[in-house]
C-alpha cells in the first residue's frame, strides 16, 4: 500500500512539474515575444507581400487562390496566408496582428523543444534547450517577422521531434506519431516537398545507421499517411481545379527547378554561407556549440547504441545544412529548421557540465562577443548600408551589453561555472534582443507606410494609384487597395531576373492582367486622360518620368520614393517642400 501511494505521489509530482514548466515557460515567452511586436512598419519585400496576400483573401473572399496586388501568386502553399487572414479578421490590419502567428509559432517551437527534450533527456535539458532556442537571435528575429520561414521551421522540427520521441517512448508512441504526421502535413501546406524530404531522409538514415529498419512497421504508416493526406491534399486539389497549371508550376518550377538552378535566382552565395549565419544567429550559445557537437560525436563513436538520440540530432543538423548549402540561391531563414537540434545538443552539454568551469567556452564567448561588438559599432561606417541616425544609440547600447558580459566573464573566469554562465548569457540576450526589436523601426528604411498613409487621406475610390517601373510590396497593404504597375511587361529578360516583376509575370499566365499591369505607353495615355491619378516613382526612375511628363505635381517624398500627381494638391503631411507644378 505504501509503495502504491508513493508511486501515485511521484506521478502527481511529475505532472505538476510538467504543468508548472509549460505554464511558466509559455507565459514568459508570450510576454517576451510580443513586446514591441507592432512597433515598426512592415519590412519589404516579404512582410508586405505575404500580408497583402492575406488581406486580398479577405477582400475577395477567395481562400483557395492566393493573389498579390490582384495577380495570382502560387509560389507558396496556402496555410501561412490562412493564418494571416485569420489574424486580420480578428484583430484588424495592424502590424502586431500580422506578426502574431510568427510569434506564436516561435513560442510553440520552444515549448515542443522542452516537451520532447524532457522526454528524450531530462527536465533540466528540456528547459535549457527551450531557453536557448527562444533567445537565439536568428530564431527570435524571425518570430518578429511576418513571413513563413519560421513557421515551416517549427512545423518540420515539431514533426522530427515527435517522431524520435515516439520511437523512444513506446507507451506514448501512437500519440507522438500522429502528432508527427500532423505537423508534417502542416509543413507541406506551408512550404511543400521539404515537409516530406527532411523527415524521410533524417529518419531513414538514422534507421539504417542504427540497424532499426524494422521500426517502419511500428510507424503507423497507413493511418499516418491518411491523416497527412486528409489535412494537406484538399487544398492542392482545389487549387489545381481553379488553376489548371498549378501543380506543374508549383512542384516543377518553384520546388525542383529553384533547388537545382544556378542562374535564375537572387541571393547567390557560396557553399559555406550558412556556417557564419549559424555562428552569429545562435550567439552567444555558439560558445558551447563546438564542445556540444564534439561530445555528441565522441558518444556516438564510443557507443552508438547508447547515443541514438545524439546521432539523430547530428543527422538532423547535417542533412538540413547540406541540403540548403547545395543550391546557389540561399536565404538566411532557410537554415532555421536545424536550430532546435542545435539547442538540444547544446542544452545536453550544459546540463551535464552545469557545475564545471570550461575555459575553452569562456574564450570562445570572448572572441564571438568581440566580433559582435565590432560588427555593431562598424555598421554606421559601411557605405553600402543606410543607417538612420536614430539607430546609433541602440547600436551603442547593444555593444555595451556585450562588453559588460565579456568583462564579467573575464573577471570571474576562475569561478564562473557553466550554470552561472547560462544565466548570464540568458540575461544578456534578453536585453540585447529587446533592444534589437525596439530599434527595428529605424532598421526599416524602405517602408512606404508614411507615404501610403498620407495618400490614403486624400484618395477617392475613383482615383488611380500607379507605380512607375517599380513595385512596393507594402503599398497595396497600407493603401488597402490594388495599384496599377507600369513596366515593360514584354521584356525578353523577365524570366532571368529573380525580382518583383518576375513574380507578377508568372501570375500573368493564370489570368488577364492588362488593366493593372500596363505598358508605359498605356500609363501615359491614362496620365493625360483627365482622370485623377497618383504615381509613385523611385529616385532611380524619377528623371525618366520627368522627361516624359508634360505636367506633374510633386506631393511628397519618403526615403527615395516620390509621390506625384497629375492634379494639383496642397502639400501632404511630412513634406516640407511646396506643391510644385512642373512642365
N, C-alpha and C positions, 0 to 999 in steps of 0.2 A: 504493500500500500504506500509506504514511504517512498519507495523507488518510483512508483507510478506518479505520485504527487510531484516529485522532484522533476520528472520528465515534463509534466504538464507546465510547471512553473518555468522551466527552461524554454519551452516552446513559446509561452506567453511573453517572456522577456525578450526573446528573439524577435517576435512580431512587433513588440513595442519599439525595439531598436530600429527595425525596418521603417516603421511608420514615422518615428521621430526623425530619422535621417532624411527620408524623402520629403516630408513636410518642411523641415528646416532648410534643406538644400533648395527645394523648389521656391520657397518664399524669398530666400536670399538672392537667388538667380533672377527671380521675377523683378525685384527692385533694381538689382544691378544692371540687368539687360534692358530695362525700359526707361531708365533715366536718360533724358535728353534725346529720346528716340525720334521725336519730331522737331528737334531744334535746328535743323538745317534743311535746305532745299534738296530736291531730288538730284542725284548725280546723273549725268548723261555719259554714254547713251543708255546703259542698261536699265537704271531705275525708271527713267522716263518711258522707255519703250515698253517694258513689261507691265508697268502700271497703266499705261494708256490702253493696252490690250484688254485689261480687266475692266477699265472704265467703259470701253466700247461694247463689251459684252452686256453690261447693264443697260446701256443706252439702246442697243439694237435688240436685246432680248435673245440673241443668238449665242448659246453657250456651247456650241459644237465647233464652229469655225472661228479661230482667233483672227482678229484684224488689228492692224496698227495704222492709224490715220485712214481708216476705211479700206485698206489694202489687206487682202488675205495673207496671213502670216503663219505658215505651217512649219516653221523651223523647229519648234519645240512642241512636246505634248501639252496636254490641257490642264493638268492638276494645279500647277502653280497659279495659273490665271483664275481658276475656280476659287482658290484660297484668297487671292487678291480681291476678286469680285465680292466674296463673302464679307471681307473686311470693309470694303467700300459701302456695301449695302447696310451694314450695321452701324458703322462709325462715321461714314461720310468720306469725302475726298480730302483726307488730311495726310500729311507726311507720316505721322506716327502710325496711322491706321494702315498705310501701305507697307510699313515695315513691321507690323505686329506679328505676322506669321513667320518671317525670317527669325525674329527674336524668340518666338515660341518654339520654333524648330531647334534653335540653338540650345534653349533650356531643356527640351526633351532629349537632345543628343547627350547632354551632361547627365541627365537622370538615368537614361538607359545604360550609359557607361558605368555609372555607380551600381545599378542593379545587377548587371551581368558581371562587372568587375568583382563585386562581392561574392557572387555565386562561383566565379572561376577561381578566385584567390581568397580574399578575406575582407572584412569590413573596412579596415583602415586603407587597404589598397584601393577599394572602390571609391571611398571618399576622396582620397588624394587624387585619383585619376579624374574624377569629376571636376575638382577644383582646378587642376592643371589644364584640362580641356577648356573650361569656362574662361580662364584668364590667358589662354594662348592668343596673342594679338591678331593673327590672321583669322582664327575662328570667331573671336569676338567682333572684329570689324565686319565680317560677312553676316553676322547676326544683326547688324545695324545697316544692312544694305539690301535694297529691295530687288534682288534677282534670285535665280533658282540654284545657284551653286551650293549654298549651304543646305538647302532642302534635300537636294539629291545626295549630298554627302551624308546627311543624317539618316536618310532612308536606307542607303546602302549599308552604312555602318550598323544601323539597328538590325538589318537583316542578317549580317555576318555575325554580330554578337549573339543574336537569338539562336542561330544555327549551331554555333560552337557550344553555347550554354546547354542547348537541348541534348547535344551529343554527350556532354559531360555529366548531365544530371538526368538519369533515367526516369525518376519519379515525376519530373516536370517536363519530360521530353515533348509530349504532344502539345502542351501549351506554347512552349517556346518555338517549336517547329511551325505551328500555324502562324505565330507572330512573325516568324522569319519570312514565310511566304507572303503574308500581308504587307510587310514593309517592302519586299521585293516588287510587289505589284504597284505600290505607291511610287517606287523609284522608276518603274517602267512607264508610268503615267506622267512622270516628271521630266525624264531625260531620254528614255528609250533603251537601246540594247545593252548599255553598260550595266543596267539593273540585272541582267542575266549573266553577262560576261564575268563580272567580278566575283559574285558568289560561286558561280560554276567553276571558274579557274582556281580560285583560292581553296575551296573545299575539295575539288578534285585532286589538286597537287598535294594537299595535306593528307588525304586518304591514301594516296599512293605511297607517300614517304613514310607513313606510319603503319602501312600494311593493314588498313581498315576499310578496304573497298566493300566488305560485306555490310558496312553501315548503311549503304544505299538502300538496303531492304527495310531499314528502320526509319527512313526519312519521310514516310507517308507521301511518297511522290505523287500518287494518283490524286488523292484528296487535296494535297497541297497545290498541285497544278490546276485542279479545278477551281480552288479558291483564287489562285493567281489570275486565271483567265476570267473568272466571274467579275473580278474587280477591274482589270485592265483592258479587256478586249472590247467591251461595248463601245467605248468612245472611238477606238480605231475603226470599227465597222461603220459607225455613224459618220465619222469624218471622211472616210473613203466614199460613202454613199453621197455625201454632199459635195465632195471634190474628187472626181474620178482619178486624178493623177496623184492623189495624196500619198499613197503607200510607196510608190516608186520615188517620189520626190523626197519623202521623209527618210526612208531607210537607205536608199542608194545615194542620193545627192548629199543629204545632210549628215548621215551617220557613217556610211562606209567611205564615200569619196573624201569627206572632210578629214577623216582619220588618216587616210593614205596619201592625201595630196601634199606636195611640197611647194606648190607655187601659188595657189589661188586664195590663200587666206592670210590675214594680218597676223601680227604678233609672232613673227618668225623668231625663233630662239634656238640656241644650241642644246645639245642633248642634256647637259648638266644644269640646265636652267633652274630646275626645281630644288636643287641642293641648297643654294643660298636662300631661296624662298622659305624652305623649311627651317633653316637655322635662324632666320630673322622672325619668321612668322610664329615660331614656337618659343621664342625668347621670353623669359630667362631660363625656361626649362631645358633648353639645349645644353645648359651647363651640366646636366645629369645624363643627357641622351646617349652620348658615346659610351659611358660606363654601363648604362642600362642595356644597350644593344650588345656590348661585349659580354656582359654577364649572361644574357639570354643565349648567345652563341655558344658560350662555354658549357652551359647546362645541356644544350641540345647535343653537343659533341660528346659529352661525358655520359649522358643517359637520356637518349631520345625518348624512351618510353615514359619517363617521369617529367619530361619537359614538352609535352604535346601542345599545351596552350601557348607556350612561348614560341614554338615552331609555327603554330597557326598565325600568331600575330606578326612574326617576321615575314612569313609568306604574304600576308595581307599587305604589309608595307612594301615589300619588294615588287610584287606583281603590279600594284597600282602605280608605283613610281616608274617602273619600266614602261608600262602601258602608256602613260601620259608623256613620257620622255621621247617616245618614238616619233610622233607627228612633228612636223616642222613648226606648226602653229601651236602655241602654248599660252594658256590663260592661267593667271595666278590662282584663281579659286578652284581650278580643276583638281588640285592636289589635296583639297580638304578631306576627302574620304579616308585618308590614312592617319589623320590626327587622333581619332580615338584609340587606334592601336599604339601610336607613339605615347599617348597619355597613359595607357595601361602598363606598358613596359617600363616607362619612367616611374610610375607610381609603385610598381612592384619592387624596383631597385630602391627607391626611397624608403618604402615601408620596412624592408629588411635591414637597411643600414641606418635606420632612424636615429640611433643614439651615437653614431660614429662621426668622426671628423674626416673629411676627404679633401686633402689639399689640391688634388687634381681638379675636382669640381669647383673649388673656390677660385683656382687660377683661370679656369675656362670662363667662369662668370665675369671675372675682372676684365678679361680680354673682350668678351662679347659686349659687356657694358660700355667699355671704352669705344668700341666700334659704333654702337648705337648712339652714344653721346656725340661723337664726331659727325655722324650722318645727320643727326638732328640739327646741330649747330651749323652745318655746312649748307643746309637747304636754301637759306636766303641768298647764298652766293652763287648758286647754279644759274647759268644763263638760259638753260632750256626749260626751266620751270618757273611759272609766275607765282610768286608768293605774296599774299596780302600782308601789308604791314601789321594788321591786327593779329596775324598768326604768330608773329615773332615772340611775343611774351609767353605764349603756350609752348613754343619750342624750347625756350629757356626753362620753363617750369618742368617739362618732361626731362630735360637734360639734368636738372638739379636733382630730380628723383633718383636717377641712375647714379649720379655722383655720390649722393648720400648713402645709397645702398652699398655701392662699391667700397666707400670709406669704412662703413660699418663692418663689412666682411674682412677687409684688410687689417683693421684694428683688432678684431676679435678672432682672427683666423685660427688661433690655437685652442679656442674654447667653443667655437660655434659648431654644433652638430648639424647633421643633415635635417633633422626635425626642426630645429630653430631656423635653419636656412630656408626651409619650406615656407614657414610663416612670414619670414622677411620678404621672400620673393612674391608671395601672395599679396601682401600689403603694398609692395612696390608696384605690382602690375594693376592692382585695383585703382590706385591713384593715377598711374600713367594712362590707363585705358579710359578713365572718366575724363581726364584732360583731353585725350585724343578725340573722343566723341563730342565733347563740348566745343572743341575748336573746328569741328567739321564744316561749319558754315563758312569759315574762311579758307578751307581747303577747296571748296567748290567754287571755282571761278568761272565756270562755263554755263551756269544756270540762266535760263531766260525768264525765271519767275518774276523779277521786278518789272520787266517789260510786258510780260503777259498780263499781270495784274493791272498795270496801268492801262493797257489797251482794253482790257475787259470792262473798264469803267465807262468807255465811250462807244464801244462797238454795238452795232444793231444787228438783229438777225439777218437782215438782207445784205449786210456788208460782206465783202470777200476779204479773207486774210490769206496772203500768199508768202512763200519763201522763195528767194531767188538763188538758184544754184546751190542750195544747201537745205538741210532739213534738221531741225532742232527737236530731238526726241521728246523733250518735256513740254514743248509749246502747245500741242493739242490738249494735253492733260490739264495744264494750268488755264488755258482758254476754255476748256470743256467744249471743244468743237473741232471739227475737221478743218485742215488747212489745205490750200492749193500749193503744189510744189512745181515750180518752173525749173526745168533742167533739160539736158539733151538726152532724152529717153531712147534715142535711136543710135547712140554712140556704139561703135563696134567693140569697145574695150570694157563695157559694163561688167561682163561675166568674169573678167580677170581681176577685178578690184573688190576686195572684201570691205564694203562700206555700206552706208545707209541706202545708197542708190541701188546697189545690187539686191539688198534685202527686199526693197519695194518692187524692183524689176522682176524678181522671181514671182511675186504675187500677181503681177500683171497677166501671167499665163492662166490664172484661175478665174479672171473676171475682166470686165471692161472698166478702165480707169481714165478714159480720155477727159472726163470732166474735171478731174483734180490733179492728175499727173500730166502736165501740159508742156508742150514745147515753148521755146522762148517767143516765137512769133505770135503764138496764141496769147501768151502773157501780155505782150504789148498791145494786142488788139483789145483785150479786156481793160487794160490800164487807160486806154484812150476812149473807152466806150461811154464815159459819163457816169458809170456805176461807181459808187464809193468803194475804194479799195485801199487796203493797208498791206505793206510789204516789209518783210524782214530781210535785211541784207547784211552779210558779214563785211568786215573791212576788206577782205580778200577780193570780193566782187563789187565793192562799192564804186570803184572807178568805172568798171564795165557797165554798171547800171546807169550811172550819171551820164555816160556818153550816149546812151540810147534814149533816155527820158527827156521829153520836151519840157515838162513841168513836173515838179515834185516838191513836197513839203517835208522838212525834217522835223520829227516829233520827239525823238528820244534815243538815247544810246545806253546800252548796258554792256560793259566789257568791250568786246569787239563786234557787237551786234547792234545794228542801226534799225530804227523803225521809221519808215517813210509812208507818206500817203499822197494820193492824187487830189485830196480835198484839204482845204485849209482848216487847221485846228489850233486851239491855244496850246502852249507848251504842256507836256504831260509831267506828272509828278516825278521828281528826281532828275529832270533835265534842266540845266542852268542856262542853256542857250535859248535864243529867241526862236520862235516858229518862223523859219525862213523859207521863202519861195525861191526855187531855182529854175532857170530856163536853159 
